[in-house]
Amino acid sequence: MAATAPVSLFGLDPSTYDPHLLHRPSQAYPETNCYVDVLVELLHASGREPLAVMSCALLVDFEGDQFTFFKPDLEAVRRLLGVEIHEMQPYRPLPKQFAEQLAVGRTLIVESDSWYLPDTAGTSYGREHVKSSIALEAIDVGAERANYFHNGGMFALEGDDYRGALRVDVPPGDASLPPYTELVRFDAGAPLHGESLRQESVLLLRDALARRPAADPFAGFADRLETDLPALVAGDAEHMTAHVFATARMAGAAAAVAAAYVEWLWGAAAADTTQKLQRVASVCKTLSFKFARRRAFDPRPLVEEAGQNWAAALADLDGLAG
């Protein structure tokens, strides 16, 4: 392959790409966290069902100052979906590494800067430097163009955005650390489908339920807010935004993903459980809006409502998963 030859993983077009249902506007959280979002679209674009490995959303805990940044277990991704993901050393320019891997049916998940990602227009794009994760679907090294998965879909990079997102202008030996990079291989075994996939996913769910936090994570969140909220309200908007993303939004996104996962597993048979998880997502969104106003309020009733629905949904799942 010539170094400048355009290459594509799946032959997709950002203008016609249909994202996974988790990223549709009808979802309470059409974006979850950067790693889950990019993996969902990679798996979806390859014809695999990412919901099968989303029992991870039920393992979230309150970690003292934030909710768990939930991510699928990579061994489960390999075993159920035939996709292997492992760390790779980015010792050459990223465009060259992407081009080589895409040409043989692989891609990379790489840390990038949302300053250069056009899909974050209105938030980070051209405004603030925020670490995120992207994966390329296509690259044309000679023309300095690429298509990338990020947040809720697939988008295009070119010009200064391409050069910034892929660190083209970072000189060798630069003092900044290279980005964390993972290789994604789609040849790690035949993916499961249909009932076989659901049965294996239920086994993952049983394991998640057995490992869930012993204490109610929402109770811990409520207790911490008694200390933190006055300073958050009095502080600047940027700090509040960061807090919301790490707390209410992360918990809400986990609940929304868990609701979609339960619906995928059991459909109407688990409608009541799905609704409880959706209620958690809705309450977390309400909390986020209240935080964003930066006015004093009592968050405990809302946080306790989220906790009650979360606990009830997990109790339901104990019975459903057997």
FENCORPE-V914485 format. One record per residue. N is the residue number from 0. SS is DSSP state (h for helix, s for strand, l for the rest). OMEGA is omega in whole degrees, -180 to 180 (none if undefined). NEAR is the number of other C-alpha atoms within 10 Angstrom. Layout:
n: [N & N]
ss: [SS & SS]
omega: [OMEGA & OMEGA]
near: [NEAR & NEAR]
//
This chain:
n: [0 & 1 & 2 & 3 & 4 & 5 & 6 & 7 & 8 & 9 & 10 & 11 & 12 & 13 & 14 & 15 & 16 & 17 & 18 & 19 & 20 & 21 & 22 & 23 & 24 & 25 & 26 & 27 & 28 & 29 & 30 & 31 & 32 & 33 & 34 & 35 & 36 & 37 & 38 & 39 & 40 & 41 & 42 & 43 & 44 & 45 & 46 & 47 & 48 & 49 & 50 & 51 & 52 & 53 & 54 & 55 & 56 & 57 & 58 & 59 & 60 & 61 & 62 & 63 & 64 & 65 & 66 & 67 & 68 & 69 & 70 & 71 & 72 & 73 & 74 & 75 & 76 & 77 & 78 & 79 & 80 & 81 & 82 & 83 & 84 & 85 & 86 & 87 & 88 & 89 & 90 & 91 & 92 & 93 & 94 & 95 & 96 & 97 & 98 & 99 & 100 & 101 & 102 & 103 & 104 & 105 & 106 & 107 & 108 & 109 & 110 & 111 & 112 & 113 & 114 & 115 & 116 & 117 & 118 & 119 & 120 & 121 & 122 & 123 & 124 & 125 & 126 & 127 & 128 & 129 & 130 & 131 & 132 & 133 & 134 & 135 & 136 & 137 & 138 & 139 & 140 & 141 & 142 & 143 & 144 & 145 & 146 & 147 & 148 & 149 & 150 & 151 & 152 & 153 & 154 & 155 & 156 & 157 & 158 & 159 & 160 & 161 & 162 & 163 & 164 & 165 & 166 & 167 & 168 & 169 & 170 & 171 & 172 & 173 & 174 & 175 & 176 & 177 & 178 & 179 & 180 & 181 & 182 & 183 & 184 & 185 & 186 & 187 & 188 & 189 & 190 & 191 & 192 & 193 & 194 & 195 & 196 & 197 & 198 & 199 & 200 & 201 & 202 & 203 & 204 & 205 & 206 & 207 & 208 & 209 & 210 & 211 & 212 & 213 & 214 & 215 & 216 & 217 & 218 & 219 & 220 & 221 & 222 & 223 & 224 & 225 & 226 & 227 & 228 & 229 & 230 & 231 & 232 & 233 & 234 & 235 & 236 & 237 & 238 & 239 & 240 & 241 & 242 & 243 & 244 & 245 & 246 & 247 & 248 & 249 & 250 & 251 & 252 & 253 & 254 & 255 & 256 & 257 & 258 & 259 & 260 & 261 & 262 & 263 & 264 & 265 & 266 & 267 & 268 & 269 & 270 & 271 & 272 & 273 & 274 & 275 & 276 & 277 & 278 & 279 & 280 & 281 & 282 & 283 & 284 & 285 & 286 & 287 & 288 & 289 & 290 & 291 & 292 & 293 & 294 & 295 & 296 & 297 & 298 & 299 & 300 & 301 & 302 & 303 & 304 & 305 & 306 & 307 & 308 & 309 & 310 & 311 & 312 & 313 & 314 & 315 & 316 & 317 & 318 & 319 & 320 & 321]
ss: [l & l & l & l & l & l & s & s & l & l & l & l & l & l & l & l & l & l & l & l & h & h & h & l & l & l & l & l & l & l & l & l & l & h & h & h & h & h & h & h & h & h & h & h & h & l & l & l & l & h & h & h & h & h & h & h & h & h & h & l & l & s & l & l & l & l & s & l & l & l & l & l & l & h & h & h & h & h & h & h & h & l & l & s & s & s & s & l & l & l & l & l & l & h & h & h & h & h & h & h & h & h & h & l & l & s & s & s & s & s & s & s & s & h & h & h & l & h & h & h & l & l & l & l & l & l & l & l & l & l & s & s & s & s & s & s & s & s & s & s & l & l & l & l & s & s & s & s & s & s & l & l & s & s & s & s & s & s & h & h & h & h & h & h & h & l & l & l & l & l & l & l & l & l & l & l & l & l & l & l & s & s & s & s & s & l & l & l & l & l & l & l & l & h & h & h & h & h & h & h & h & h & h & h & h & h & h & h & h & h & h & l & l & l & l & l & h & h & h & h & h & h & h & h & h & h & h & h & h & h & h & h & h & h & l & l & h & h & h & h & h & h & h & h & h & h & h & h & h & h & h & h & h & h & h & h & h & h & h & h & h & h & h & h & h & h & h & h & h & h & h & h & h & h & h & h & h & h & h & h & h & h & h & h & h & h & h & h & h & h & h & h & h & l & l & l & l & l & l & h & h & h & h & h & h & h & h & h & h & h & h & h & h & h & h & h & h & h & h & h & h & l]
omega: [176 & -175 & -176 & -178 & 176 & -179 & -178 & -179 & -176 & -179 & -175 & -180 & 180 & -177 & -179 & -177 & 180 & -176 & 175 & -177 & 177 & -175 & 178 & -176 & -179 & -179 & 177 & 177 & -180 & 168 & -175 & 168 & -168 & -177 & 178 & -177 & -177 & 179 & 177 & -177 & 175 & -179 & 180 & -179 & -180 & 179 & 179 & -178 & -178 & -180 & -177 & -177 & -175 & 172 & 178 & -179 & -179 & -179 & -176 & 178 & 171 & -169 & 179 & 176 & -179 & 172 & -178 & 172 & -170 & -180 & 177 & 174 & -173 & 175 & 176 & 177 & 179 & -173 & -176 & -170 & 176 & -180 & 179 & -179 & 177 & -176 & 179 & -180 & 179 & -174 & 177 & 177 & -176 & 180 & 180 & 179 & 177 & -177 & -179 & -178 & 178 & -179 & 179 & 172 & 177 & 171 & 178 & 164 & -173 & 173 & 179 & -176 & -177 & 175 & -175 & -175 & -173 & -180 & 178 & 177 & -177 & 176 & -173 & -170 & 179 & -176 & -180 & -178 & -177 & 178 & 177 & 180 & 176 & 170 & 179 & 172 & -179 & 176 & 171 & -173 & -178 & -179 & -176 & 175 & 177 & 170 & -173 & 171 & 178 & 178 & -170 & -179 & 180 & -172 & -176 & 175 & 172 & 175 & -178 & 179 & 177 & -176 & 179 & -177 & -178 & 172 & -177 & -175 & 177 & -176 & 175 & 180 & 177 & -175 & -180 & -180 & 174 & -178 & 173 & -172 & 176 & 175 & 179 & 179 & -178 & -176 & -176 & 179 & 180 & 178 & 174 & 179 & 171 & -175 & 178 & 179 & 180 & 180 & 179 & 179 & 176 & 176 & 175 & 180 & 178 & 179 & 179 & 180 & 179 & -177 & -176 & -179 & -180 & -179 & 178 & -178 & -179 & 175 & 177 & 178 & 180 & 180 & -179 & -179 & 178 & 179 & -169 & -169 & -180 & 179 & 178 & 180 & -178 & -176 & -177 & -175 & -178 & 179 & 178 & 179 & 179 & 179 & -179 & -179 & -176 & -175 & -173 & -178 & 180 & 178 & 180 & 178 & 177 & 180 & 179 & 177 & 179 & 178 & 179 & 179 & -180 & 178 & 177 & -178 & -168 & 177 & -176 & -179 & 180 & -175 & -178 & 178 & 178 & -179 & 178 & 179 & 176 & 178 & 176 & 179 & -180 & 179 & 179 & 177 & 176 & 176 & -180 & 179 & -180 & 177 & -176 & 178 & 179 & 174 & -179 & 174 & 178 & -177 & -170 & -180 & 179 & -180 & 178 & 177 & 177 & -180 & 179 & 179 & 178 & -180 & 180 & 179 & 178 & 176 & 176 & -176 & 174 & 179 & -178 & -176 & 176 & none]
near: [9 & 9 & 12 & 15 & 13 & 19 & 22 & 21 & 19 & 14 & 9 & 15 & 15 & 15 & 9 & 8 & 12 & 17 & 18 & 20 & 16 & 23 & 20 & 15 & 11 & 9 & 16 & 21 & 23 & 19 & 22 & 26 & 22 & 19 & 21 & 22 & 23 & 26 & 23 & 27 & 27 & 27 & 18 & 17 & 22 & 12 & 11 & 19 & 22 & 21 & 24 & 26 & 27 & 28 & 26 & 21 & 26 & 24 & 22 & 19 & 22 & 21 & 13 & 12 & 14 & 19 & 22 & 19 & 21 & 22 & 20 & 19 & 13 & 14 & 14 & 18 & 21 & 20 & 16 & 25 & 25 & 18 & 23 & 19 & 18 & 12 & 13 & 14 & 12 & 15 & 9 & 9 & 15 & 18 & 23 & 15 & 15 & 26 & 28 & 18 & 17 & 22 & 17 & 12 & 16 & 21 & 26 & 25 & 26 & 25 & 21 & 22 & 23 & 26 & 21 & 25 & 24 & 17 & 20 & 15 & 13 & 9 & 12 & 18 & 18 & 16 & 13 & 12 & 13 & 13 & 13 & 18 & 24 & 26 & 26 & 27 & 29 & 25 & 29 & 20 & 19 & 12 & 12 & 19 & 19 & 25 & 21 & 23 & 27 & 28 & 25 & 25 & 23 & 26 & 20 & 21 & 22 & 19 & 11 & 13 & 22 & 21 & 17 & 19 & 21 & 24 & 17 & 14 & 11 & 14 & 10 & 9 & 8 & 8 & 8 & 8 & 7 & 15 & 18 & 14 & 20 & 19 & 19 & 23 & 19 & 19 & 14 & 15 & 14 & 13 & 19 & 18 & 14 & 8 & 10 & 11 & 17 & 19 & 16 & 16 & 22 & 19 & 14 & 21 & 25 & 16 & 15 & 16 & 19 & 12 & 11 & 16 & 14 & 8 & 10 & 16 & 24 & 25 & 17 & 17 & 24 & 21 & 13 & 15 & 18 & 12 & 10 & 12 & 20 & 14 & 12 & 20 & 18 & 12 & 12 & 11 & 15 & 10 & 11 & 21 & 15 & 11 & 19 & 21 & 18 & 18 & 22 & 25 & 26 & 25 & 31 & 29 & 27 & 29 & 30 & 27 & 28 & 25 & 27 & 19 & 24 & 26 & 19 & 16 & 21 & 13 & 12 & 12 & 12 & 18 & 13 & 13 & 24 & 24 & 16 & 22 & 27 & 25 & 21 & 27 & 30 & 19 & 22 & 26 & 20 & 16 & 19 & 20 & 13 & 15 & 22 & 17 & 11 & 18 & 12 & 13 & 11 & 12 & 16 & 16 & 10 & 17 & 23 & 17 & 15 & 27 & 21 & 16 & 20 & 24 & 16 & 14 & 24 & 17 & 13 & 16 & 17 & 13 & 8 & 16 & 16 & 8]
//
